[in-house]
Amino acid sequence: MIGLDWHGGGTIPQERAGAITFKGNPRTLTGPEVSVGKKAPEFTEVPTDLSKA
């Protein structure tokens, strides 16, 4: 994962503010931008109602 080292250990994931909109509101995505031909990073799938399944 791309991120910055911080005093708590591990990394702080890369954030991309305003990368998408959801219901007309800008949202921040966490992680590197995915582009054609690159392997997709690990991700968590959620139901369409955005609940935690």
C-alpha positions, 0 to 999 in steps of 0.5 A: 500500500502506498502511504506515509510512515507515521509515529503510530507505526505502519502507513497512512494510506494515500488519500485522493480528495474529491476523486469521485462524487456520490449523490452529487457530493465529492468523496475522498478515495483511499489508495493509489489510483488504478489505471489500465493494465495495472493489477487492482489493489486489494479492496473490500466489497460492500452491499449497494446500500453501503451497510457492513455485511 
